[in-house]
Amino acid sequence: MSEHWDESYEELLKDALPRLAEQGEVRADVRLKPVGLDSLATVEVLIRLENSYGIKIPDEELTPGVFDTPATLWALVERCRGGRTAA
């Protein structure tokens, strides 16, 4: 598990992206598209993140670079958890 995110985040990604789970540990810099992050998986991940962390991710935060790696996606979660966009 990364020192930057909790275990439930890693499990959430593995559940939504089975090819990521096959790699074992989720590295912060692994590219998400090659392990199955397509448009449907993106929506699934977003819904899971909002439900799991009690956040609302505003549309203006949904930029392409956000979905590059687990680290860039976790940075979005942290911004939202910081109170700016609490549910």
Secondary structure in CASP SS format (residue, H / E / C, confidence):
PFRMAT SS
TARGET T0000
AUTHOR 0000-0000-0000
METHOD secondary structure of the structure
MODEL  1
M C 1.00
S C 1.00
E C 1.00
H C 1.00
W C 1.00
D C 1.00
E H 1.00
S H 1.00
Y H 1.00
E H 1.00
E H 1.00
L H 1.00
L H 1.00
K H 1.00
D H 1.00
A H 1.00
L C 1.00
P H 1.00
R H 1.00
L H 1.00
A H 1.00
E C 1.00
Q C 1.00
G C 1.00
E C 1.00
V C 1.00
R C 1.00
A C 1.00
D C 1.00
V C 1.00
R C 1.00
L C 1.00
K H 1.00
P H 1.00
V H 1.00
G C 1.00
L C 1.00
D C 1.00
S H 1.00
L H 1.00
A H 1.00
T H 1.00
V H 1.00
E H 1.00
V H 1.00
L H 1.00
I H 1.00
R H 1.00
L H 1.00
E H 1.00
N H 1.00
S H 1.00
Y H 1.00
G C 1.00
I E 1.00
K C 1.00
I C 1.00
P C 1.00
D H 1.00
E H 1.00
E H 1.00
L C 1.00
T C 1.00
P H 1.00
G H 1.00
V H 1.00
F H 1.00
D C 1.00
T C 1.00
P H 1.00
A H 1.00
T H 1.00
L H 1.00
W H 1.00
A H 1.00
L H 1.00
V H 1.00
E H 1.00
R H 1.00
C H 1.00
R H 1.00
G H 1.00
G H 1.00
R H 1.00
T C 1.00
A E 1.00
A C 1.00
END
